[in-house]
């Protein structure tokens, strides 16, 4: 991995100090990382941002609150519903973005859906590592992660919970702050998704069913294409095919 870009900081809607990083020049694309992760781990480490930037894009990658270089408050008041979407809206405003593309992986894809539901109007949209149920019924995933975070050190070796905890250790996550993030989750009704008329890429690992069916999500959206890449939820984000698929879609 090349040296990751240094973070820049801004104050979000409630004064929380958040970080973002940029790579490349050209048309802006805002890419949001997944839960327990950060911009560097999700987008830089495995070459995705570089592949997208090489096609003429300015890749803008925030660290969500409670993640990466951003503040990790422990106060429950820092985690209102849709806080992550409001953070992204604050960054869009801070950067003066008007004509841009938008997407995310896993929690980043869920945040993308919330941004669209709240009025964001990008040119193109990317949902990666996300299925239909992960957008319409957030409680199942919230319960899964609440179990992980409240029973650290007790998960069966090799289980999905154990693997998620192992990943949490690699990113040096703050369990208290990350529990707060679960309170920000908001489901997006299927009727709302059916109204998402933007050209959309749904891209997911062939063995990734963590957030439901990605093909079902693509079938629900009126102008979506589905691309399958190798791996499951934890591994597909490490494969170069993911970044190449996003780059090809944005440049096409």
Secondary structure, DSSP 8 states (H G I E B T S, - for coil): -------EEEE-TTS-EEEEEEE-SSEEEEEE--TT--HIIIIITTSHHHHHHTTTEEEEEEE-TTSTTS-----GGG--TTHHHHHHHHHHHHHT--S-EEEEETHHHHHHHHHHHTT---SEEEEES--HHHHH-THHHHHHHHHHHHSTT-S-TTSHHHHHHHHHHHTT--HHHHHHHHTT-----HHHHTT--SEEEEEEETT--TTS-HHHHHHHSTTEEEEEESS-TTTGGGSHHHHHHHHHHHH-
